[in-house]
Amino acid sequence: MRMLHLGLRVTDPERSLAFYTALGYLEVGRVPGTEFGALTMLRLPDDPFVSLELVHDPARPVRDTGSVNHLVVQVEDLDAVIARLAAKGVAAEPPTDLGRGMRTAWLTDPDGHRIELVQWPPGHPAGMTEADFA
């Protein structure tokens, strides 16, 4: 069993798509007219699978982002990603050093969803494991 992706409701699909593609996501495909609304499927460049689904229904704009605390995206070079985002007009908060080589920075999407960028220390697995809490 594994998590496949998160469906994230968005108010303006083209504005959100521009934001997430600036972040680095690639559009895989679209599914119009579902019971949830129009769907846009996204994946990250180093991931073969869809990890984010933008869900748009004009009758149901985003009014509350409190149900999703934040999304987390792993990056190899936090400073380079922040510079690339700034060049595309996307502002990130200054990076925070969490010790042991782990660094994070935060940004906010057009609907107010918070996104944490994480740079793992050298040699860290590609995600969080039990060892991170030992």
Phi, psi and omega per residue, in radians:
M1 nan 2.455 3.077
R2 -2.678 2.704 3.071
M3 -1.275 2.387 -3.138
L4 -1.673 -1.027 3.141
H5 -2.833 2.982 3.094
L6 -1.958 2.280 3.019
G7 -1.574 2.060 -3.053
L8 -2.023 2.079 -3.139
R9 -1.234 2.362 3.136
V10 -2.273 2.642 -3.123
T11 -1.509 -0.767 -3.108
D12 -2.123 1.769 -3.009
P13 -1.074 -0.658 -3.112
E14 -1.254 -0.672 3.097
R15 -1.137 -0.754 3.116
S16 -1.162 -0.714 3.108
L17 -1.078 -0.719 3.101
A18 -1.074 -0.724 3.122
F19 -1.103 -0.892 -3.053
Y20 -1.234 -0.531 3.052
T21 -1.270 -0.574 3.026
A22 -1.093 -0.627 3.101
L23 -1.174 -0.490 3.109
G24 2.285 -0.118 3.123
Y25 -1.167 2.635 3.080
L26 -2.014 2.406 3.108
E27 -1.349 2.228 3.140
V28 -1.682 -0.682 -3.128
G29 3.100 3.036 -3.139
R30 -2.277 2.586 3.076
V31 -2.244 1.777 -3.114
P32 -1.419 2.697 2.925
G33 1.139 0.650 3.049
T34 -1.492 3.042 3.108
E35 -1.152 -0.327 3.113
F36 -1.592 -0.347 -3.048
G37 2.212 -2.862 3.105
A38 -1.436 2.366 -3.076
L39 -1.974 2.391 3.018
T40 -2.138 2.088 -3.066
M41 -1.660 2.282 -3.085
L42 -2.213 2.622 3.029
R43 -2.388 2.785 3.058
L44 -1.525 2.706 -3.028
P45 -0.982 -0.630 -3.092
D46 -1.648 0.142 -3.116
D47 -2.063 2.188 -3.133
P48 -1.315 -0.185 -3.018
F49 -1.930 2.628 3.009
V50 -1.058 2.321 3.085
S51 -2.152 -0.215 -3.138
L52 -2.462 2.321 3.112
E53 -2.093 2.038 3.069
L54 -1.481 2.177 -3.062
V55 -1.966 2.087 -3.124
H56 -2.172 2.161 3.016
D57 -2.329 1.939 -3.080
P58 -0.986 -0.441 3.129
A59 -1.378 -0.183 -3.100
R60 -2.298 1.208 3.113
P61 -1.177 2.784 3.133
V62 -1.254 2.124 3.092
R63 -2.048 -0.326 -3.098
D64 -2.547 2.139 3.107
T65 -1.775 0.173 -3.064
G66 -1.205 -0.322 -3.110
S67 -1.330 -0.379 3.046
V68 -1.970 2.005 -3.110
N69 -1.202 -0.893 3.086
H70 -2.970 2.773 3.005
L71 -1.795 2.668 3.129
V72 -2.191 2.284 3.113
V73 -2.171 2.171 3.088
Q74 -1.388 2.372 3.077
V75 -2.231 2.681 3.125
E76 -1.415 -0.707 -3.070
D77 -2.327 1.685 -3.045
L78 -1.026 -0.762 -3.120
D79 -1.104 -0.705 3.128
A80 -1.156 -0.697 3.130
V81 -1.150 -0.761 3.123
I82 -1.082 -0.720 3.112
A83 -1.136 -0.740 3.128
R84 -1.111 -0.734 3.113
L85 -1.114 -0.765 3.139
A86 -1.043 -0.691 3.122
A87 -1.124 -0.401 3.125
K88 -1.742 0.157 3.083
G89 1.456 0.261 3.121
V90 -1.847 2.046 -3.097
A91 -1.574 2.365 3.021
A92 -2.006 2.648 3.036
E93 -1.217 2.746 3.117
P94 -1.032 2.544 -3.139
P95 -1.103 2.642 3.064
T96 -2.080 2.298 3.073
D97 -1.576 2.034 -3.101
L98 -1.633 0.115 -3.134
G99 1.543 2.817 3.141
R100 0.964 0.440 3.085
G101 1.501 0.027 3.119
M102 -1.580 2.292 3.141
R103 -2.276 2.570 3.104
T104 -2.389 2.790 2.985
A105 -2.611 2.706 -3.064
W106 -2.094 2.586 2.990
L107 -2.515 2.969 -3.080
T108 -2.261 2.333 -3.139
D109 -1.392 3.044 -3.074
P110 -1.040 -0.411 3.125
D111 -1.663 -0.019 3.117
G112 1.717 0.086 3.067
H113 -1.248 2.353 -3.142
R114 -1.535 2.450 3.141
I115 -2.238 2.239 3.108
E116 -1.789 2.171 3.021
L117 -1.635 2.295 -3.090
V118 -2.170 2.282 3.001
Q119 -1.979 1.972 3.129
W120 -1.297 2.742 3.041
P121 -1.224 2.775 3.097
P122 -0.953 2.379 3.105
G123 1.498 -0.084 3.136
H124 -1.300 2.516 3.053
P125 -1.009 2.904 -3.077
A126 -1.229 -0.081 3.112
G127 -2.708 -3.092 3.127
M128 -1.356 2.474 3.087
T129 -2.327 3.082 3.093
E130 -0.991 -0.540 -3.112
A131 -1.095 -0.448 3.119
D132 -1.213 -0.257 -3.084
F133 -2.009 0.077 -3.120
A134 -1.314 nan nan
